Amino acid sequence: MTEEVYKKLARHLASLGMGYPEKEELLEILRENFTPLEAEVALAIPTKVIPFEPTPVSKIIPPQNISKEELESTLANLAQRGLLFSKRMKDGSLGYALQQFGHGFPQTFFWKGVNTPIAKKMAELVVKYSGKEQNREVYGSTKTKAFRYLPAMASVEPEQHAVFPFEMMERVIEKVKVIALVHCVCRATAHLIGKKRCDHPLENCIKYDDLAEYLIEKDIGREITKKEALEVIRKSEEAGLVHMVDNAREGIKHTCNCCGCCCWSVGTIRRRRIPRDVLMATYFLRETDKERCNGCGLCVEICPVQVIKMEGDFPVVDKEWCIGCGVCAVPCPTGAVKLVRKTDAIPPKDFKELHQEILRERKPLT
């Protein structure tokens, strides 16, 4: 019976909008983190909700063998350990949500940036569990993509700022109320398993509003100001890192500053393991002003997905793999690099609409 509850929980988590692919390694992760009773409690939490949408405790029907007090205690304990998202509801009561794939799982194991035996063990298990096929299953199975890249500011013409303000990192930060800084999951995982693949900063992943409040409350992240957040963005651009955000115009929950060395998205595209448009939503492509370009090659060196090569004194871009991040414009001394819109499409209105679309498109489990 004990093993059966973990299989049920794995199936339950697979039915989320951002569902967990079912593999033996997932069962190992669940066994390591949930007692059988905790697994039963997690099974009582709804799955047909968007990420970070809590369910009131009053609507979480506990297993018959535990009291309401034990249910509340178990939920609170799971949230404190980062295994559930929690939020204060409008009436003051607490609500809880399952951590969805890419939206809390496996991030809460690594956001704090600790180097402990349990963190190392989780890193090893997550690396075994997460791979090309799992990323394709989660992010490639719906037309609507969960994430997109925001362009570096130097790459976007001022007139585009007015027409497409949701493409500006500054506008994202300007509109939020609470900001938390956490460690990059991909780089932290690489360090924990002994594969230090780059020297980029670890603590430069930014979270906003209700997600930020949760991370600050649980001592997983630390609160920072808008000025500090913009400084993280500036330094990230100078280091050649890519801004990855939710594929929405409003209500963005996070900004990851990704490298091509370790990142599950940028790195996967850099290694040509999953086609760009299967994995991510991309709205821009790079173009070069031939009159301005001096052939210095700095854009080739900084490109995080290695899609630029010099042909003579001119940089040529592989537009099938270009992610439109605009990082190549940052070191350009002549302003020759600009981004143009790849498509007339725009992201969904907000985070809620984005994940409602993903839920509609997700094939139900049979």
C-alpha positions as CSV (number, residue, x, y, z in Angstrom):
1,M,0.0,0.0,0.0
2,T,2.9,2.4,0.8
3,E,4.3,2.1,-2.8
4,E,0.8,2.5,-4.2
5,V,0.3,5.9,-2.7
6,Y,3.5,7.2,-4.4
7,K,2.3,5.9,-7.7
8,K,-1.0,7.6,-7.2
9,L,0.8,10.9,-6.3
10,A,3.0,10.6,-9.4
11,R,-0.2,10.2,-11.5
12,H,-1.8,13.1,-9.8
13,L,1.2,15.4,-10.4
14,A,1.2,14.3,-14.1
15,S,-2.3,15.6,-14.5
16,L,-1.3,19.2,-13.6
17,G,-1.3,21.8,-16.4
18,M,2.5,21.8,-16.1
19,G,2.5,18.1,-15.2
20,Y,5.3,15.9,-14.1
21,P,6.4,13.3,-16.7
22,E,5.9,9.8,-15.1
23,K,9.2,8.0,-14.6
24,E,10.6,5.7,-12.0
25,E,13.0,8.5,-11.0
26,L,10.0,10.6,-10.0
27,L,8.8,7.9,-7.6
28,E,12.3,8.0,-6.0
29,I,12.0,11.8,-5.6
30,L,8.5,11.5,-4.0
31,R,9.6,8.7,-1.6
32,E,12.5,10.9,-0.5
33,N,10.4,13.9,0.3
34,F,6.9,12.7,1.3
35,T,5.8,10.4,4.0
36,P,2.9,8.2,3.0
37,L,0.6,10.4,5.0
38,E,2.0,13.6,3.3
39,A,1.5,11.9,0.0
40,E,-2.2,11.2,0.9
41,V,-2.6,14.9,1.8
42,A,-1.0,16.1,-1.5
43,L,-3.4,13.8,-3.4
44,A,-6.3,15.9,-1.9
45,I,-5.1,19.1,-3.6
46,P,-6.7,19.9,-7.0
47,T,-4.7,19.7,-10.2
48,K,-6.8,21.6,-12.7
49,V,-5.6,25.0,-11.6
50,I,-3.0,27.4,-12.8
51,P,0.4,27.4,-11.1
52,F,0.4,29.3,-7.7
53,E,-3.4,29.3,-7.5
54,P,-4.1,28.1,-4.0
55,T,-7.0,26.1,-2.8
56,P,-8.5,27.0,0.6
57,V,-7.9,24.4,3.3
58,S,-11.7,24.1,3.7
59,K,-11.9,22.7,0.1
60,I,-9.0,20.2,0.7
61,I,-10.8,17.0,1.8
62,P,-8.4,15.1,4.1
63,P,-7.9,11.4,4.1
64,Q,-10.3,9.7,6.5
65,N,-7.6,8.8,9.0
66,I,-6.5,12.3,9.9
67,S,-8.2,15.2,11.7
68,K,-8.6,18.7,10.4
69,E,-5.9,19.9,12.8
70,E,-3.5,17.2,11.5
71,L,-4.4,18.2,7.9
72,E,-3.6,21.9,8.6
73,S,-0.3,20.9,10.3
74,T,0.8,18.7,7.5
75,L,0.0,21.3,4.8
76,A,1.9,23.9,6.7
77,N,4.9,21.6,7.1
78,L,5.0,20.7,3.5
79,A,4.8,24.4,2.5
80,Q,7.6,25.3,4.9
81,R,9.8,22.6,3.2
82,G,9.0,24.1,-0.2
83,L,6.9,21.1,-1.3
84,L,3.7,23.1,-1.6
85,F,3.0,26.7,-2.5
86,S,1.0,28.6,0.1
87,K,-0.7,32.0,0.2
88,R,-3.0,33.9,2.5
89,M,-6.5,34.1,1.0
90,K,-8.7,37.2,0.9
91,D,-10.5,36.1,4.1
92,G,-7.2,35.7,5.9
93,S,-7.1,31.9,5.8
94,L,-4.3,29.9,4.2
95,G,-4.5,28.3,0.8
96,Y,-2.2,25.7,-0.8
97,A,-1.2,24.6,-4.2
98,L,0.9,21.8,-5.7
99,Q,4.3,22.9,-7.1
100,Q,4.0,22.5,-10.9
101,F,6.8,21.5,-13.2
102,G,9.0,24.5,-13.9
103,H,6.9,26.5,-11.4
104,G,8.2,25.4,-8.0
105,F,9.4,21.9,-9.0
106,P,12.3,21.2,-8.8
107,Q,13.2,24.8,-8.1
108,T,12.4,24.9,-4.4
109,F,15.2,22.3,-3.7
110,F,17.8,24.7,-5.1
111,W,16.5,28.3,-5.0
112,K,18.1,28.9,-1.6
113,G,21.5,28.0,-2.9
114,V,22.5,25.7,0.0
115,N,25.1,23.0,-0.3
116,T,23.7,20.3,2.0
117,P,23.4,16.4,1.8
118,I,19.7,16.6,0.9
119,A,20.3,19.3,-1.7
120,K,23.1,17.2,-3.3
121,K,20.8,14.1,-3.3
122,M,18.0,16.1,-4.9
123,A,20.3,17.4,-7.5
124,E,21.4,13.9,-8.4
125,L,17.8,12.6,-8.5
126,V,16.6,15.6,-10.5
127,V,19.4,15.3,-13.1
128,K,18.4,11.6,-13.5
129,Y,14.8,12.5,-13.8
130,S,14.9,15.6,-16.0
131,G,16.2,15.2,-19.6
132,K,15.5,16.0,-23.2
133,E,12.4,13.9,-23.4
134,Q,11.0,15.2,-20.2
135,N,11.5,18.8,-21.4
136,R,9.9,18.0,-24.7
137,E,6.9,16.3,-23.0
138,V,6.3,19.2,-20.6
139,Y,7.1,22.2,-22.8
140,G,6.6,20.9,-26.3
141,S,3.2,19.2,-26.0
142,T,1.1,22.4,-26.2
143,K,0.9,25.1,-28.8
144,T,1.0,27.7,-26.1
145,K,4.4,27.9,-24.6
146,A,5.0,28.6,-20.9
147,F,8.0,30.8,-21.3
148,R,9.6,33.4,-23.6
149,Y,12.8,35.4,-23.8
150,L,12.7,39.2,-23.1
151,P,15.2,41.1,-25.3
152,A,18.2,42.9,-23.9
153,M,17.4,46.6,-23.9
154,A,20.2,47.6,-26.2
155,S,18.7,45.5,-29.0
156,V,15.2,47.1,-29.2
157,E,14.5,50.3,-31.0
158,P,12.8,53.0,-28.8
159,E,9.7,53.1,-31.0
160,Q,9.2,49.4,-30.2
161,H,9.2,50.3,-26.5
162,A,6.1,52.3,-27.0
163,V,4.3,49.8,-29.1
164,F,5.3,46.7,-27.1
165,P,5.9,47.9,-23.5
166,F,5.5,44.3,-22.3
167,E,8.8,43.5,-24.0
168,M,10.8,45.8,-21.6
169,M,12.5,44.3,-18.6
170,E,12.3,47.7,-16.9
171,R,8.5,47.8,-17.3
172,V,8.1,44.3,-15.7
173,I,10.0,45.5,-12.7
174,E,8.3,48.8,-12.5
175,K,4.9,47.2,-12.2
176,V,5.5,44.7,-9.4
177,K,5.2,45.3,-5.7
178,V,7.5,42.7,-4.1
179,I,10.7,41.2,-5.4
180,A,12.8,38.3,-4.2
181,L,16.2,37.2,-5.3
182,V,17.0,33.4,-5.4
183,H,19.8,31.2,-6.9
184,C,19.7,29.9,-10.4
185,V,18.4,26.4,-10.3
186,C,20.4,25.2,-13.3
187,R,23.8,26.5,-12.2
188,A,23.2,25.5,-8.6
189,T,22.4,21.9,-9.7
190,A,25.5,21.8,-11.8
191,H,27.6,22.9,-8.9
192,L,26.0,20.4,-6.5
193,I,26.7,17.4,-8.7
194,G,30.3,18.6,-9.3
195,K,29.9,19.8,-12.9
196,K,30.9,23.4,-12.7
197,R,30.3,24.4,-16.2
198,C,30.4,28.2,-16.0
199,D,31.4,31.1,-13.8
200,H,28.2,33.1,-14.0
201,P,26.7,34.4,-10.8
202,L,24.4,31.9,-8.9
203,E,22.2,34.4,-7.1
204,N,20.5,36.2,-10.0
205,C,17.0,34.7,-10.5
206,I,14.2,37.2,-9.7
207,K,10.7,36.4,-8.5
208,Y,7.7,38.8,-8.2
209,D,4.7,39.5,-6.0
210,D,2.9,36.5,-4.6
211,L,5.7,34.1,-5.5
212,A,8.2,36.5,-4.0
213,E,6.2,36.8,-0.8
214,Y,6.1,33.0,-0.4
215,L,9.8,32.7,-1.0
216,I,10.6,35.5,1.5
217,E,8.3,34.1,4.1
218,K,9.8,30.6,3.8
219,D,13.3,31.9,3.9
220,I,14.0,30.5,0.4
221,G,14.8,33.9,-1.2
222,R,15.7,37.4,0.0
223,E,13.8,40.6,-0.6
224,I,15.4,43.2,-2.8
225,T,14.4,46.6,-4.1
226,K,13.5,47.5,-7.7
227,K,16.8,49.4,-8.0
228,E,18.7,46.2,-7.0
229,A,16.7,44.1,-9.4
230,L,17.5,46.4,-12.3
231,E,21.2,46.2,-11.3
232,V,20.9,42.4,-11.5
233,I,19.4,42.8,-15.0
234,R,22.2,45.1,-16.1
235,K,25.0,42.9,-14.9
236,S,23.2,39.8,-16.4
237,E,23.1,41.5,-19.9
238,E,26.7,42.5,-19.7
239,A,27.6,38.9,-18.8
240,G,25.7,37.6,-21.9
241,L,22.8,36.1,-19.9
242,V,19.3,35.7,-21.4
243,H,16.1,37.0,-19.7
244,M,13.6,34.2,-19.6
245,V,10.1,35.1,-18.3
246,D,6.6,33.8,-18.3
247,N,5.0,34.0,-21.7
248,A,2.5,36.6,-20.7
249,R,2.1,40.4,-21.0
250,E,1.1,41.0,-17.3
251,G,1.4,39.2,-14.0
252,I,4.9,37.8,-14.7
253,K,6.1,35.7,-11.8
254,H,9.8,35.5,-12.5
255,T,12.8,36.4,-14.5
256,C,15.6,33.8,-14.9
257,N,18.9,35.1,-16.2
258,C,20.0,32.1,-18.2
259,C,23.3,30.9,-19.6
260,G,24.0,28.6,-22.5
261,C,26.2,26.4,-20.3
262,C,23.7,25.0,-17.8
263,C,20.2,26.3,-18.6
264,W,17.5,23.8,-19.4
265,S,16.2,26.1,-22.1
266,V,19.0,28.2,-23.5
267,G,21.5,25.3,-23.1
268,T,19.1,22.8,-24.8
269,I,18.8,25.1,-27.8
270,R,22.5,25.8,-27.9
271,R,23.2,22.1,-28.1
272,R,20.4,21.7,-30.8
273,R,18.7,19.1,-28.7
274,I,15.1,20.4,-29.1
275,P,14.0,22.9,-31.8
276,R,13.6,26.4,-30.5
277,D,9.9,26.8,-31.4
278,V,9.1,23.4,-29.8
279,L,10.5,24.5,-26.5
280,M,9.9,28.2,-26.2
281,A,7.9,31.2,-27.5
282,T,10.2,33.5,-29.5
283,Y,9.0,36.9,-30.8
284,F,12.2,38.4,-32.2
285,L,15.1,37.6,-34.5
286,R,18.4,39.4,-34.9
287,E,19.2,41.6,-37.9
288,T,22.5,43.4,-38.7
289,D,22.9,46.9,-40.3
290,K,25.5,46.3,-42.9
291,E,26.4,50.0,-43.1
292,R,27.1,50.1,-39.4
293,C,28.8,46.7,-38.8
294,N,32.6,46.9,-38.5
295,G,33.1,43.2,-38.5
296,C,34.6,43.1,-34.9
297,G,33.0,39.7,-34.1
298,L,32.1,40.5,-30.5
299,C,28.5,39.3,-31.2
300,V,29.9,35.9,-32.2
301,E,31.8,35.6,-28.9
302,I,28.8,36.5,-26.6
303,C,26.0,34.6,-28.4
304,P,24.5,32.2,-25.8
305,V,23.2,29.8,-28.4
306,Q,26.1,30.0,-30.8
307,V,24.1,30.9,-33.9
308,I,26.4,33.6,-35.3
309,K,29.5,33.0,-37.4
310,M,31.7,35.3,-39.4
311,E,31.7,35.1,-43.1
312,G,34.6,37.3,-44.1
313,D,34.0,40.5,-42.1
314,F,30.3,40.1,-41.7
315,P,28.3,38.1,-39.0
316,V,25.7,35.7,-40.4
317,V,22.9,34.4,-38.1
318,D,21.2,31.0,-38.2
319,K,17.7,32.2,-37.9
320,E,16.3,28.7,-37.4
321,W,18.0,28.7,-34.0
322,C,18.3,32.4,-33.1
323,I,16.2,33.0,-29.9
324,G,15.9,36.8,-30.3
325,C,17.4,37.5,-26.9
326,G,19.3,40.6,-28.1
327,V,22.4,39.7,-26.0
328,C,24.6,40.2,-29.0
329,A,23.6,43.9,-29.2
330,V,25.1,44.6,-25.7
331,P,28.8,44.6,-26.8
332,C,28.3,45.9,-30.3
333,P,30.3,49.1,-30.6
334,T,28.5,50.6,-33.6
335,G,24.8,49.8,-32.8
336,A,24.6,47.6,-35.9
337,V,22.6,44.8,-34.1
338,K,18.9,45.2,-33.8
339,L,16.0,42.9,-33.2
340,V,13.0,42.7,-35.5
341,R,9.7,40.9,-34.7
342,K,9.6,37.4,-35.8
343,T,5.9,37.2,-35.7
344,D,2.8,39.5,-35.3
345,A,1.7,37.3,-32.4
346,I,1.9,38.6,-28.9
347,P,1.9,36.8,-25.6
348,P,-1.4,36.0,-23.7
349,K,-2.8,38.8,-21.7
350,D,-1.6,37.7,-18.3
351,F,-0.3,34.7,-16.3
352,K,-3.8,33.4,-15.6
353,E,-4.8,33.4,-19.2
354,L,-1.5,31.8,-20.3
355,H,-2.0,28.8,-18.0
356,Q,-5.7,28.5,-18.7
357,E,-4.7,28.1,-22.4
358,I,-2.1,25.5,-21.5
359,L,-4.7,23.6,-19.4
360,R,-7.1,23.6,-22.3
361,E,-4.5,22.3,-24.7
362,R,-3.0,19.7,-22.4
363,K,-4.1,16.2,-23.4
364,P,-6.0,14.5,-20.6
365,L,-4.4,11.4,-19.1
366,T,-6.0,8.2,-20.2
